Amino acid sequence: MISLTNLTNYRIDKDFLKNITDKAETAAGGKNLRQISLVFVNENKIKEINRRYRQKNEATDVLSFEGLNEIF
């Protein structure tokens, strides 16, 4: 399953992301075996999350988390 949340003012190409996540699911062992959640946030929010979980007070391009608990 793929979950997409866009909290920015930018347009997200959902078809492109679906294609990429489908390939990732296949590489991970097959469709419907994994859940992929993508959340797009602004620079301030990514900085806040980076500070909370990595103790780095700076923005970053990508954060990834093991899917054991809800992060966002």
mmCIF file as Biopython writes it, N, C-alpha, C and O atoms, coordinates in Angstrom:
data_model
#
loop_
_atom_site.group_PDB
_atom_site.id
_atom_site.type_symbol
_atom_site.label_atom_id
_atom_site.label_alt_id
_atom_site.label_comp_id
_atom_site.label_asym_id
_atom_site.label_entity_id
_atom_site.label_seq_id
_atom_site.pdbx_PDB_ins_code
_atom_site.Cartn_x
_atom_site.Cartn_y
_atom_site.Cartn_z
_atom_site.occupancy
_atom_site.B_iso_or_equiv
_atom_site.auth_seq_id
_atom_site.auth_asym_id
_atom_site.pdbx_PDB_model_num
ATOM 1   N N  . MET A ? 1  ? 0.839  -1.175  0.000   1.0 0.0 1  A 1 
ATOM 2   C CA . MET A ? 1  ? 0.000  0.000   0.000   1.0 0.0 1  A 1 
ATOM 3   C C  . MET A ? 1  ? 0.889  1.245   0.000   1.0 0.0 1  A 1 
ATOM 4   O O  . MET A ? 1  ? 1.932  1.279   0.653   1.0 0.0 1  A 1 
ATOM 5   N N  . ILE A ? 2  ? 0.467  2.241   -0.726  1.0 0.0 2  A 1 
ATOM 6   C CA . ILE A ? 2  ? 1.211  3.492   -0.819  1.0 0.0 2  A 1 
ATOM 7   C C  . ILE A ? 2  ? 0.350  4.616   -0.261  1.0 0.0 2  A 1 
ATOM 8   O O  . ILE A ? 2  ? -0.808 4.782   -0.646  1.0 0.0 2  A 1 
ATOM 9   N N  . SER A ? 3  ? 0.929  5.376   0.642   1.0 0.0 3  A 1 
ATOM 10  C CA . SER A ? 3  ? 0.255  6.537   1.218   1.0 0.0 3  A 1 
ATOM 11  C C  . SER A ? 3  ? 1.065  7.776   0.857   1.0 0.0 3  A 1 
ATOM 12  O O  . SER A ? 3  ? 2.279  7.808   1.062   1.0 0.0 3  A 1 
ATOM 13  N N  . LEU A ? 4  ? 0.400  8.795   0.323   1.0 0.0 4  A 1 
ATOM 14  C CA . LEU A ? 4  ? 1.070  10.024  -0.084  1.0 0.0 4  A 1 
ATOM 15  C C  . LEU A ? 4  ? 0.413  11.207  0.604   1.0 0.0 4  A 1 
ATOM 16  O O  . LEU A ? 4  ? -0.799 11.398  0.509   1.0 0.0 4  A 1 
ATOM 17  N N  . THR A ? 5  ? 1.227  12.009  1.305   1.0 0.0 5  A 1 
ATOM 18  C CA . THR A ? 5  ? 0.756  13.230  1.952   1.0 0.0 5  A 1 
ATOM 19  C C  . THR A ? 5  ? 1.641  14.372  1.491   1.0 0.0 5  A 1 
ATOM 20  O O  . THR A ? 5  ? 2.861  14.322  1.646   1.0 0.0 5  A 1 
ATOM 21  N N  . ASN A ? 6  ? 1.030  15.396  0.929   1.0 0.0 6  A 1 
ATOM 22  C CA . ASN A ? 6  ? 1.777  16.559  0.452   1.0 0.0 6  A 1 
ATOM 23  C C  . ASN A ? 6  ? 1.391  17.769  1.294   1.0 0.0 6  A 1 
ATOM 24  O O  . ASN A ? 6  ? 0.280  18.284  1.171   1.0 0.0 6  A 1 
ATOM 25  N N  . LEU A ? 7  ? 2.298  18.219  2.142   1.0 0.0 7  A 1 
ATOM 26  C CA . LEU A ? 7  ? 2.048  19.375  3.002   1.0 0.0 7  A 1 
ATOM 27  C C  . LEU A ? 7  ? 2.785  20.612  2.489   1.0 0.0 7  A 1 
ATOM 28  O O  . LEU A ? 7  ? 3.065  21.540  3.248   1.0 0.0 7  A 1 
ATOM 29  N N  . THR A ? 8  ? 3.093  20.612  1.207   1.0 0.0 8  A 1 
ATOM 30  C CA . THR A ? 8  ? 3.773  21.747  0.583   1.0 0.0 8  A 1 
ATOM 31  C C  . THR A ? 8  ? 2.840  22.409  -0.419  1.0 0.0 8  A 1 
ATOM 32  O O  . THR A ? 8  ? 1.718  21.952  -0.637  1.0 0.0 8  A 1 
ATOM 33  N N  . ASN A ? 9  ? 3.309  23.474  -1.016  1.0 0.0 9  A 1 
ATOM 34  C CA . ASN A ? 9  ? 2.555  24.145  -2.075  1.0 0.0 9  A 1 
ATOM 35  C C  . ASN A ? 9  ? 2.970  23.660  -3.459  1.0 0.0 9  A 1 
ATOM 36  O O  . ASN A ? 9  ? 2.515  24.200  -4.468  1.0 0.0 9  A 1 
ATOM 37  N N  . TYR A ? 10 ? 3.824  22.652  -3.512  1.0 0.0 10 A 1 
ATOM 38  C CA . TYR A ? 10 ? 4.319  22.129  -4.782  1.0 0.0 10 A 1 
ATOM 39  C C  . TYR A ? 10 ? 3.432  21.004  -5.289  1.0 0.0 10 A 1 
ATOM 40  O O  . TYR A ? 10 ? 2.871  20.236  -4.506  1.0 0.0 10 A 1 
ATOM 41  N N  . ARG A ? 11 ? 3.313  20.916  -6.607  1.0 0.0 11 A 1 
ATOM 42  C CA . ARG A ? 11 ? 2.559  19.838  -7.235  1.0 0.0 11 A 1 
ATOM 43  C C  . ARG A ? 11 ? 3.425  18.579  -7.233  1.0 0.0 11 A 1 
ATOM 44  O O  . ARG A ? 11 ? 4.603  18.627  -7.587  1.0 0.0 11 A 1 
ATOM 45  N N  . ILE A ? 12 ? 2.843  17.472  -6.837  1.0 0.0 12 A 1 
ATOM 46  C CA . ILE A ? 12 ? 3.542  16.194  -6.801  1.0 0.0 12 A 1 
ATOM 47  C C  . ILE A ? 12 ? 2.996  15.322  -7.934  1.0 0.0 12 A 1 
ATOM 48  O O  . ILE A ? 12 ? 1.782  15.167  -8.064  1.0 0.0 12 A 1 
ATOM 49  N N  . ASP A ? 13 ? 3.875  14.760  -8.744  1.0 0.0 13 A 1 
ATOM 50  C CA . ASP A ? 13 ? 3.485  13.868  -9.835  1.0 0.0 13 A 1 
ATOM 51  C C  . ASP A ? 13 ? 3.210  12.480  -9.254  1.0 0.0 13 A 1 
ATOM 52  O O  . ASP A ? 13 ? 4.127  11.681  -9.067  1.0 0.0 13 A 1 
ATOM 53  N N  . LYS A ? 14 ? 1.945  12.208  -8.974  1.0 0.0 14 A 1 
ATOM 54  C CA . LYS A ? 14 ? 1.564  10.959  -8.310  1.0 0.0 14 A 1 
ATOM 55  C C  . LYS A ? 14 ? 1.849  9.730   -9.171  1.0 0.0 14 A 1 
ATOM 56  O O  . LYS A ? 14 ? 2.215  8.680   -8.644  1.0 0.0 14 A 1 
ATOM 57  N N  . ASP A ? 15 ? 1.687  9.850   -10.480 1.0 0.0 15 A 1 
ATOM 58  C CA . ASP A ? 15 ? 1.963  8.711   -11.363 1.0 0.0 15 A 1 
ATOM 59  C C  . ASP A ? 15 ? 3.444  8.329   -11.319 1.0 0.0 15 A 1 
ATOM 60  O O  . ASP A ? 15 ? 3.781  7.145   -11.287 1.0 0.0 15 A 1 
ATOM 61  N N  . PHE A ? 16 ? 4.319  9.326   -11.318 1.0 0.0 16 A 1 
ATOM 62  C CA . PHE A ? 16 ? 5.757  9.082   -11.235 1.0 0.0 16 A 1 
ATOM 63  C C  . PHE A ? 16 ? 6.103  8.380   -9.921  1.0 0.0 16 A 1 
ATOM 64  O O  . PHE A ? 16 ? 6.854  7.405   -9.910  1.0 0.0 16 A 1 
ATOM 65  N N  . LEU A ? 17 ? 5.550  8.883   -8.814  1.0 0.0 17 A 1 
ATOM 66  C CA . LEU A ? 17 ? 5.832  8.273   -7.510  1.0 0.0 17 A 1 
ATOM 67  C C  . LEU A ? 17 ? 5.268  6.864   -7.417  1.0 0.0 17 A 1 
ATOM 68  O O  . LEU A ? 17 ? 5.896  5.983   -6.830  1.0 0.0 17 A 1 
ATOM 69  N N  . LYS A ? 18 ? 4.100  6.645   -7.984  1.0 0.0 18 A 1 
ATOM 70  C CA . LYS A ? 18 ? 3.517  5.301   -7.966  1.0 0.0 18 A 1 
ATOM 71  C C  . LYS A ? 18 ? 4.415  4.329   -8.727  1.0 0.0 18 A 1 
ATOM 72  O O  . LYS A ? 18 ? 4.623  3.200   -8.284  1.0 0.0 18 A 1 
ATOM 73  N N  . ASN A ? 19 ? 4.940  4.758   -9.857  1.0 0.0 19 A 1 
ATOM 74  C CA . ASN A ? 19 ? 5.846  3.915   -10.635 1.0 0.0 19 A 1 
ATOM 75  C C  . ASN A ? 19 ? 7.081  3.539   -9.808  1.0 0.0 19 A 1 
ATOM 76  O O  . ASN A ? 19 ? 7.490  2.378   -9.787  1.0 0.0 19 A 1 
ATOM 77  N N  . ILE A ? 20 ? 7.659  4.514   -9.140  1.0 0.0 20 A 1 
ATOM 78  C CA . ILE A ? 20 ? 8.851  4.261   -8.321  1.0 0.0 20 A 1 
ATOM 79  C C  . ILE A ? 20 ? 8.530  3.351   -7.139  1.0 0.0 20 A 1 
ATOM 80  O O  . ILE A ? 20 ? 9.280  2.417   -6.854  1.0 0.0 20 A 1 
ATOM 81  N N  . THR A ? 21 ? 7.429  3.616   -6.455  1.0 0.0 21 A 1 
ATOM 82  C CA . THR A ? 21 ? 7.089  2.794   -5.291  1.0 0.0 21 A 1 
ATOM 83  C C  . THR A ? 21 ? 6.690  1.381   -5.708  1.0 0.0 21 A 1 
ATOM 84  O O  . THR A ? 21 ? 6.948  0.429   -4.971  1.0 0.0 21 A 1 
ATOM 85  N N  . ASP A ? 22 ? 6.066  1.230   -6.877  1.0 0.0 22 A 1 
ATOM 86  C CA . ASP A ? 22 ? 5.774  -0.118  -7.384  1.0 0.0 22 A 1 
ATOM 87  C C  . ASP A ? 22 ? 7.071  -0.899  -7.585  1.0 0.0 22 A 1 
ATOM 88  O O  . ASP A ? 22 ? 7.154  -2.076  -7.235  1.0 0.0 22 A 1 
ATOM 89  N N  . LYS A ? 23 ? 8.073  -0.242  -8.145  1.0 0.0 23 A 1 
ATOM 90  C CA . LYS A ? 23 ? 9.370  -0.899  -8.346  1.0 0.0 23 A 1 
ATOM 91  C C  . LYS A ? 23 ? 10.020 -1.247  -7.008  1.0 0.0 23 A 1 
ATOM 92  O O  . LYS A ? 23 ? 10.629 -2.308  -6.871  1.0 0.0 23 A 1 
ATOM 93  N N  . ALA A ? 24 ? 9.893  -0.367  -6.030  1.0 0.0 24 A 1 
ATOM 94  C CA . ALA A ? 24 ? 10.452 -0.633  -4.700  1.0 0.0 24 A 1 
ATOM 95  C C  . ALA A ? 24 ? 9.742  -1.813  -4.041  1.0 0.0 24 A 1 
ATOM 96  O O  . ALA A ? 24 ? 10.388 -2.659  -3.422  1.0 0.0 24 A 1 
ATOM 97  N N  . GLU A ? 25 ? 8.424  -1.873  -4.171  1.0 0.0 25 A 1 
ATOM 98  C CA . GLU A ? 25 ? 7.672  -2.992  -3.605  1.0 0.0 25 A 1 
ATOM 99  C C  . GLU A ? 25 ? 8.085  -4.314  -4.249  1.0 0.0 25 A 1 
ATOM 100 O O  . GLU A ? 25 ? 8.251  -5.321  -3.560  1.0 0.0 25 A 1 
ATOM 101 N N  . THR A ? 26 ? 8.250  -4.306  -5.566  1.0 0.0 26 A 1 
ATOM 102 C CA . THR A ? 26 ? 8.675  -5.512  -6.271  1.0 0.0 26 A 1 
ATOM 103 C C  . THR A ? 26 ? 10.054 -5.949  -5.790  1.0 0.0 26 A 1 
ATOM 104 O O  . THR A ? 26 ? 10.285 -7.135  -5.553  1.0 0.0 26 A 1 
ATOM 105 N N  . ALA A ? 27 ? 10.962 -5.003  -5.647  1.0 0.0 27 A 1 
ATOM 106 C CA . ALA A ? 27 ? 12.314 -5.311  -5.176  1.0 0.0 27 A 1 
ATOM 107 C C  . ALA A ? 27 ? 12.297 -5.831  -3.741  1.0 0.0 27 A 1 
ATOM 108 O O  . ALA A ? 27 ? 13.183 -6.590  -3.348  1.0 0.0 27 A 1 
ATOM 109 N N  . ALA A ? 28 ? 11.293 -5.427  -2.954  1.0 0.0 28 A 1 
ATOM 110 C CA . ALA A ? 28 ? 11.200 -5.836  -1.551  1.0 0.0 28 A 1 
ATOM 111 C C  . ALA A ? 28 ? 10.487 -7.174  -1.382  1.0 0.0 28 A 1 
ATOM 112 O O  . ALA A ? 28 ? 10.294 -7.633  -0.256  1.0 0.0 28 A 1 
ATOM 113 N N  . GLY A ? 29 ? 10.100 -7.793  -2.469  1.0 0.0 29 A 1 
ATOM 114 C CA . GLY A ? 29 ? 9.504  -9.120  -2.339  1.0 0.0 29 A 1 
ATOM 115 C C  . GLY A ? 29 ? 8.116  -9.263  -2.902  1.0 0.0 29 A 1 
ATOM 116 O O  . GLY A ? 29 ? 7.547  -10.353 -2.835  1.0 0.0 29 A 1 
ATOM 117 N N  . GLY A ? 30 ? 7.558  -8.243  -3.438  1.0 0.0 30 A 1 
ATOM 118 C CA . GLY A ? 30 ? 6.250  -8.359  -4.065  1.0 0.0 30 A 1 
ATOM 119 C C  . GLY A ? 30 ? 5.273  -7.319  -3.587  1.0 0.0 30 A 1 
ATOM 120 O O  . GLY A ? 30 ? 5.413  -6.746  -2.506  1.0 0.0 30 A 1 
ATOM 121 N N  . LYS A ? 31 ? 4.299  -7.093  -4.402  1.0 0.0 31 A 1 
ATOM 122 C CA . LYS A ? 31 ? 3.274  -6.098  -4.085  1.0 0.0 31 A 1 
ATOM 123 C C  . LYS A ? 31 ? 2.460  -6.535  -2.870  1.0 0.0 31 A 1 
ATOM 124 O O  . LYS A ? 31 ? 2.288  -7.726  -2.607  1.0 0.0 31 A 1 
ATOM 125 N N  . ASN A ? 32 ? 1.972  -5.551  -2.147  1.0 0.0 32 A 1 
ATOM 126 C CA . ASN A ? 32 ? 1.103  -5.743  -0.986  1.0 0.0 32 A 1 
ATOM 127 C C  . ASN A ? 32 ? 1.801  -6.395  0.209   1.0 0.0 32 A 1 
ATOM 128 O O  . ASN A ? 32 ? 1.142  -6.768  1.179   1.0 0.0 32 A 1 
ATOM 129 N N  . LEU A ? 33 ? 3.107  -6.534  0.148   1.0 0.0 33 A 1 
ATOM 130 C CA . LEU A ? 33 ? 3.832  -7.066  1.296   1.0 0.0 33 A 1 
ATOM 131 C C  . LEU A ? 33 ? 4.359  -5.967  2.199   1.0 0.0 33 A 1 
ATOM 132 O O  . LEU A ? 33 ? 4.727  -6.225  3.346   1.0 0.0 33 A 1 
ATOM 133 N N  . ARG A ? 34 ? 4.400  -4.739  1.690   1.0 0.0 34 A 1 
ATOM 134 C CA . ARG A ? 34 ? 4.972  -3.618  2.422   1.0 0.0 34 A 1 
ATOM 135 C C  . ARG A ? 34 ? 4.034  -2.419  2.355   1.0 0.0 34 A 1 
ATOM 136 O O  . ARG A ? 34 ? 3.164  -2.338  1.488   1.0 0.0 34 A 1 
ATOM 137 N N  . GLN A ? 35 ? 4.226  -1.501  3.278   1.0 0.0 35 A 1 
ATOM 138 C CA . GLN A ? 35 ? 3.527  -0.223  3.228   1.0 0.0 35 A 1 
ATOM 139 C C  . GLN A ? 35 ? 4.571  0.862   3.048   1.0 0.0 35 A 1 
ATOM 140 O O  . GLN A ? 35 ? 5.571  0.903   3.766   1.0 0.0 35 A 1 
ATOM 141 N N  . ILE A ? 36 ? 4.334  1.736   2.091   1.0 0.0 36 A 1 
ATOM 142 C CA . ILE A ? 36 ? 5.227  2.855   1.838   1.0 0.0 36 A 1 
ATOM 143 C C  . ILE A ? 36 ? 4.446  4.132   2.075   1.0 0.0 36 A 1 
ATOM 144 O O  . ILE A ? 36 ? 3.404  4.354   1.458   1.0 0.0 36 A 1 
ATOM 145 N N  . SER A ? 37 ? 4.945  4.969   2.966   1.0 0.0 37 A 1 
ATOM 146 C CA . SER A ? 37 ? 4.321  6.260   3.237   1.0 0.0 37 A 1 
ATOM 147 C C  . SER A ? 37 ? 5.304  7.358   2.862   1.0 0.0 37 A 1 
ATOM 148 O O  . SER A ? 37 ? 6.436  7.389   3.345   1.0 0.0 37 A 1 
ATOM 149 N N  . LEU A ? 38 ? 4.859  8.247   2.004   1.0 0.0 38 A 1 
ATOM 150 C CA . LEU A ? 38 ? 5.671  9.390   1.595   1.0 0.0 38 A 1 
ATOM 151 C C  . LEU A ? 38 ? 5.001  10.652  2.102   1.0 0.0 38 A 1 
ATOM 152 O O  . LEU A ? 38 ? 3.815  10.875  1.857   1.0 0.0 38 A 1 
ATOM 153 N N  . VAL A ? 39 ? 5.760  11.477  2.809   1.0 0.0 39 A 1 
ATOM 154 C CA . VAL A ? 39 ? 5.237  12.738  3.323   1.0 0.0 39 A 1 
ATOM 155 C C  . VAL A ? 39 ? 6.164  13.845  2.847   1.0 0.0 39 A 1 
ATOM 156 O O  . VAL A ? 39 ? 7.360  13.840  3.138   1.0 0.0 39 A 1 
ATOM 157 N N  . PHE A ? 40 ? 5.599  14.788  2.115   1.0 0.0 40 A 1 
ATOM 158 C CA . PHE A ? 40 ? 6.361  15.931  1.625   1.0 0.0 40 A 1 
ATOM 159 C C  . PHE A ? 40 ? 6.059  17.117  2.531   1.0 0.0 40 A 1 
ATOM 160 O O  . PHE A ? 40 ? 4.901  17.485  2.728   1.0 0.0 40 A 1 
ATOM 161 N N  . VAL A ? 41 ? 7.118  17.710  3.081   1.0 0.0 41 A 1 
ATOM 162 C CA . VAL A ? 41 ? 6.965  18.818  4.022   1.0 0.0 41 A 1 
ATOM 163 C C  . VAL A ? 41 ? 7.850  19.983  3.603   1.0 0.0 41 A 1 
ATOM 164 O O  . VAL A ? 41 ? 8.724  19.847  2.747   1.0 0.0 41 A 1 
ATOM 165 N N  . ASN A ? 42 ? 7.605  21.126  4.224   1.0 0.0 42 A 1 
ATOM 166 C CA . ASN A ? 42 ? 8.433  22.299  3.922   1.0 0.0 42 A 1 
ATOM 167 C C  . ASN A ? 42 ? 9.745  22.232  4.714   1.0 0.0 42 A 1 
ATOM 168 O O  . ASN A ? 42 ? 9.953  21.337  5.532   1.0 0.0 42 A 1 
ATOM 169 N N  . GLU A ? 43 ? 10.607 23.191  4.449   1.0 0.0 43 A 1 
ATOM 170 C CA . GLU A ? 43 ? 11.942 23.190  5.058   1.0 0.0 43 A 1 
ATOM 171 C C  . GLU A ? 43 ? 11.888 23.282  6.579   1.0 0.0 43 A 1 
ATOM 172 O O  . GLU A ? 43 ? 12.656 22.607  7.265   1.0 0.0 43 A 1 
ATOM 173 N N  . ASN A ? 44 ? 10.997 24.100  7.112   1.0 0.0 44 A 1 
ATOM 174 C CA . ASN A ? 44 ? 10.902 24.229  8.575   1.0 0.0 44 A 1 
ATOM 175 C C  . ASN A ? 44 ? 10.484 22.915  9.229   1.0 0.0 44 A 1 
ATOM 176 O O  . ASN A ? 44 ? 11.018 22.543  10.275  1.0 0.0 44 A 1 
ATOM 177 N N  . LYS A ? 45 ? 9.535  22.215  8.620   1.0 0.0 45 A 1 
ATOM 178 C CA . LYS A ? 45 ? 9.050  20.960  9.196   1.0 0.0 45 A 1 
ATOM 179 C C  . LYS A ? 45 ? 10.113 19.869  9.130   1.0 0.0 45 A 1 
ATOM 180 O O  . LYS A ? 45 ? 10.280 19.118  10.091  1.0 0.0 45 A 1 
ATOM 181 N N  . ILE A ? 46 ? 10.837 19.766  8.013   1.0 0.0 46 A 1 
ATOM 182 C CA . ILE A ? 46 ? 11.880 18.739  7.916   1.0 0.0 46 A 1 
ATOM 183 C C  . ILE A ? 46 ? 12.997 19.018  8.914   1.0 0.0 46 A 1 
ATOM 184 O O  . ILE A ? 46 ? 13.594 18.092  9.463   1.0 0.0 46 A 1 
ATOM 185 N N  . LYS A ? 47 ? 13.277 20.292  9.145   1.0 0.0 47 A 1 
ATOM 186 C CA . LYS A ? 47 ? 14.287 20.669  10.138  1.0 0.0 47 A 1 
ATOM 187 C C  . LYS A ? 47 ? 13.827 20.248  11.535  1.0 0.0 47 A 1 
ATOM 188 O O  . LYS A ? 47 ? 14.616 19.724  12.321  1.0 0.0 47 A 1 
ATOM 189 N N  . GLU A ? 48 ? 12.560 20.477  11.836  1.0 0.0 48 A 1 
ATOM 190 C CA . GLU A ? 48 ? 12.001 20.088  13.139  1.0 0.0 48 A 1 
ATOM 191 C C  . GLU A ? 48 ? 12.072 18.570  13.339  1.0 0.0 48 A 1 
ATOM 192 O O  . GLU A ? 48 ? 12.461 18.102  14.410  1.0 0.0 48 A 1 
ATOM 193 N N  . ILE A ? 49 ? 11.701 17.815  12.324  1.0 0.0 49 A 1 
ATOM 194 C CA . ILE A ? 49 ? 11.734 16.355  12.419  1.0 0.0 49 A 1 
ATOM 195 C C  . ILE A ? 49 ? 13.177 15.857  12.540  1.0 0.0 49 A 1 
ATOM 196 O O  . ILE A ? 49 ? 13.459 14.949  13.322  1.0 0.0 49 A 1 
ATOM 197 N N  . ASN A ? 50 ? 14.077 16.444  11.777  1.0 0.0 50 A 1 
ATOM 198 C CA . ASN A ? 50 ? 15.495 16.078  11.834  1.0 0.0 50 A 1 
ATOM 199 C C  . ASN A ? 50 ? 16.071 16.346  13.224  1.0 0.0 50 A 1 
ATOM 200 O O  . ASN A ? 50 ? 16.858 15.554  13.743  1.0 0.0 50 A 1 
ATOM 201 N N  . ARG A ? 51 ? 15.678 17.454  13.812  1.0 0.0 51 A 1 
ATOM 202 C CA . ARG A ? 51 ? 16.142 17.802  15.160  1.0 0.0 51 A 1 
ATOM 203 C C  . ARG A ? 51 ? 15.590 16.802  16.179  1.0 0.0 51 A 1 
ATOM 204 O O  . ARG A ? 51 ? 16.314 16.357  17.070  1.0 0.0 51 A 1 
ATOM 205 N N  . ARG A ? 52 ? 14.320 16.453  16.048  1.0 0.0 52 A 1 
ATOM 206 C CA . ARG A ? 52 ? 13.681 15.555  17.006  1.0 0.0 52 A 1 
ATOM 207 C C  . ARG A ? 52 ? 14.261 14.141  16.955  1.0 0.0 52 A 1 
ATOM 208 O O  . ARG A ? 52 ? 14.501 13.536  18.000  1.0 0.0 52 A 1 
ATOM 209 N N  . TYR A ? 53 ? 14.486 13.615  15.764  1.0 0.0 53 A 1 
ATOM 210 C CA . TYR A ? 53 ? 14.882 12.216  15.641  1.0 0.0 53 A 1 
ATOM 211 C C  . TYR A ? 53 ? 16.369 11.987  15.423  1.0 0.0 53 A 1 
ATOM 212 O O  . TYR A ? 53 ? 16.866 10.888  15.672  1.0 0.0 53 A 1 
ATOM 213 N N  . ARG A ? 54 ? 17.096 13.014  14.958  1.0 0.0 54 A 1 
ATOM 214 C CA . ARG A ? 54 ? 18.526 12.825  14.688  1.0 0.0 54 A 1 
ATOM 215 C C  . ARG A ? 54 ? 19.397 13.814  15.447  1.0 0.0 54 A 1 
ATOM 216 O O  . ARG A ? 54 ? 20.623 13.778  15.334  1.0 0.0 54 A 1 
ATOM 217 N N  . GLN A ? 55 ? 18.768 14.700  16.224  1.0 0.0 55 A 1 
ATOM 218 C CA . GLN A ? 55 ? 19.478 15.722  16.995  1.0 0.0 55 A 1 
ATOM 219 C C  . GLN A ? 55 ? 20.373 16.588  16.100  1.0 0.0 55 A 1 
ATOM 220 O O  . GLN A ? 55 ? 21.461 17.000  16.502  1.0 0.0 55 A 1 
ATOM 221 N N  . LYS A ? 56 ? 19.897 16.851  14.891  1.0 0.0 56 A 1 
ATOM 222 C CA . LYS A ? 56 ? 20.606 17.732  13.959  1.0 0.0 56 A 1 
ATOM 223 C C  . LYS A ? 56 ? 19.686 18.898  13.641  1.0 0.0 56 A 1 
ATOM 224 O O  . LYS A ? 56 ? 18.606 18.712  13.080  1.0 0.0 56 A 1 
ATOM 225 N N  . ASN A ? 57 ? 20.113 20.090  13.999  1.0 0.0 57 A 1 
ATOM 226 C CA . ASN A ? 57 ? 19.284 21.280  13.844  1.0 0.0 57 A 1 
ATOM 227 C C  . ASN A ? 57 ? 19.498 21.895  12.457  1.0 0.0 57 A 1 
ATOM 228 O O  . ASN A ? 57 ? 19.961 23.028  12.326  1.0 0.0 57 A 1 
ATOM 229 N N  . GLU A ? 58 ? 19.149 21.117  11.428  1.0 0.0 58 A 1 
ATOM 230 C CA . GLU A ? 58 ? 19.302 21.583  10.053  1.0 0.0 58 A 1 
ATOM 231 C C  . GLU A ? 58 ? 18.316 20.842  9.154   1.0 0.0 58 A 1 
ATOM 232 O O  . GLU A ? 58 ? 17.867 19.739  9.467   1.0 0.0 58 A 1 
ATOM 233 N N  . ALA A ? 59 ? 17.996 21.471  8.045   1.0 0.0 59 A 1 
ATOM 234 C CA . ALA A ? 59 ? 17.128 20.829  7.063   1.0 0.0 59 A 1 
ATOM 235 C C  . ALA A ? 59 ? 17.917 19.755  6.327   1.0 0.0 59 A 1 
ATOM 236 O O  . ALA A ? 59 ? 19.145 19.805  6.262   1.0 0.0 59 A 1 
ATOM 237 N N  . THR A ? 60 ? 17.203 18.791  5.778   1.0 0.0 60 A 1 
ATOM 238 C CA . THR A ? 60 ? 17.806 17.724  4.988   1.0 0.0 60 A 1 
ATOM 239 C C  . THR A ? 60 ? 16.868 17.388  3.838   1.0 0.0 60 A 1 
ATOM 240 O O  . THR A ? 60 ? 15.702 17.785  3.855   1.0 0.0 60 A 1 
ATOM 241 N N  . ASP A ? 61 ? 17.354 16.674  2.853   1.0 0.0 61 A 1 
ATOM 242 C CA . ASP A ? 61 ? 16.523 16.329  1.699   1.0 0.0 61 A 1 
ATOM 243 C C  . ASP A ? 61 ? 15.566 15.179  1.990   1.0 0.0 61 A 1 
ATOM 244 O O  . ASP A ? 61 ? 14.403 15.211  1.585   1.0 0.0 61 A 1 
ATOM 245 N N  . VAL A ? 62 ? 16.059 14.168  2.690   1.0 0.0 62 A 1 
ATOM 246 C CA . VAL A ? 62 ? 15.277 12.947  2.896   1.0 0.0 62 A 1 
ATOM 247 C C  . VAL A ? 62 ? 15.517 12.418  4.300   1.0 0.0 62 A 1 
ATOM 248 O O  . VAL A ? 62 ? 16.644 12.415  4.795   1.0 0.0 62 A 1 
ATOM 249 N N  . LEU A ? 63 ? 14.444 11.972  4.929   1.0 0.0 63 A 1 
ATOM 250 C CA . LEU A ? 63 ? 14.537 11.202  6.168   1.0 0.0 63 A 1 
ATOM 251 C C  . LEU A ? 63 ? 13.788 9.897   5.928   1.0 0.0 63 A 1 
ATOM 252 O O  . LEU A ? 63 ? 12.738 9.893   5.287   1.0 0.0 63 A 1 
ATOM 253 N N  . SER A ? 64 ? 14.312 8.807   6.430   1.0 0.0 64 A 1 
ATOM 254 C CA . SER A ? 64 ? 13.617 7.527   6.315   1.0 0.0 64 A 1 
ATOM 255 C C  . SER A ? 64 ? 13.581 6.876   7.690   1.0 0.0 64 A 1 
ATOM 256 O O  . SER A ? 64 ? 14.498 7.023   8.497   1.0 0.0 64 A 1 
ATOM 257 N N  . PHE A ? 65 ? 12.500 6.157   7.929   1.0 0.0 65 A 1 
ATOM 258 C CA . PHE A ? 65 ? 12.302 5.518   9.221   1.0 0.0 65 A 1 
ATOM 259 C C  . PHE A ? 65 ? 11.807 4.101   9.008   1.0 0.0 65 A 1 
ATOM 260 O O  . PHE A ? 65 ? 11.060 3.828   8.068   1.0 0.0 65 A 1 
ATOM 261 N N  . GLU A ? 66 ? 12.226 3.203   9.882   1.0 0.0 66 A 1 
ATOM 262 C CA . GLU A ? 66 ? 11.677 1.858   9.885   1.0 0.0 66 A 1 
ATOM 263 C C  . GLU A ? 66 ? 10.214 1.969   10.282  1.0 0.0 66 A 1 
ATOM 264 O O  . GLU A ? 66 ? 9.865  2.785   11.136  1.0 0.0 66 A 1 
ATOM 265 N N  . GLY A ? 67 ? 9.384  1.186   9.693   1.0 0.0 67 A 1 
ATOM 266 C CA . GLY A ? 67 ? 7.950  1.343   9.871   1.0 0.0 67 A 1 
ATOM 267 C C  . GLY A ? 67 ? 7.351  0.725   11.107  1.0 0.0 67 A 1 
ATOM 268 O O  . GLY A ? 67 ? 6.250  0.179   11.036  1.0 0.0 67 A 1 
ATOM 269 N N  . LEU A ? 68 ? 8.017  0.783   12.227  1.0 0.0 68 A 1 
ATOM 270 C CA . LEU A ? 68 ? 7.472  0.179   13.432  1.0 0.0 68 A 1 
ATOM 271 C C  . LEU A ? 68 ? 6.466  1.067   14.143  1.0 0.0 68 A 1 
ATOM 272 O O  . LEU A ? 68 ? 5.493  0.569   14.711  1.0 0.0 68 A 1 
ATOM 273 N N  . ASN A ? 69 ? 6.683  2.359   14.122  1.0 0.0 69 A 1 
ATOM 274 C CA . ASN A ? 69 ? 5.803  3.295   14.815  1.0 0.0 69 A 1 
ATOM 275 C C  . ASN A ? 69 ? 5.466  4.455   13.898  1.0 0.0 69 A 1 
ATOM 276 O O  . ASN A ? 69 ? 6.153  4.705   12.907  1.0 0.0 69 A 1 
ATOM 277 N N  . GLU A ? 70 ? 4.401  5.155   14.241  1.0 0.0 70 A 1 
ATOM 278 C CA . GLU A ? 70 ? 4.048  6.339   13.465  1.0 0.0 70 A 1 
ATOM 279 C C  . GLU A ? 70 ? 4.989  7.472   13.844  1.0 0.0 70 A 1 
ATOM 280 O O  . GLU A ? 70 ? 5.156  7.770   15.026  1.0 0.0 70 A 1 
ATOM 281 N N  . ILE A ? 71 ? 5.599  8.098   12.860  1.0 0.0 71 A 1 
ATOM 282 C CA . ILE A ? 71 ? 6.564  9.173   13.073  1.0 0.0 71 A 1 
ATOM 283 C C  . ILE A ? 71 ? 5.896  10.521  12.901  1.0 0.0 71 A 1 
ATOM 284 O O  . ILE A ? 71 ? 6.151  11.459  13.657  1.0 0.0 71 A 1 
ATOM 285 N N  . PHE A ? 72 ? 5.061  10.604  11.925  1.0 0.0 72 A 1 
ATOM 286 C CA . PHE A ? 72 ? 4.520  11.907  11.546  1.0 0.0 72 A 1 
ATOM 287 C C  . PHE A ? 72 ? 3.084  12.042  11.953  1.0 0.0 72 A 1 
ATOM 288 O O  . PHE A ? 72 ? 2.469  13.080  11.710  1.0 0.0 72 A 1 
#
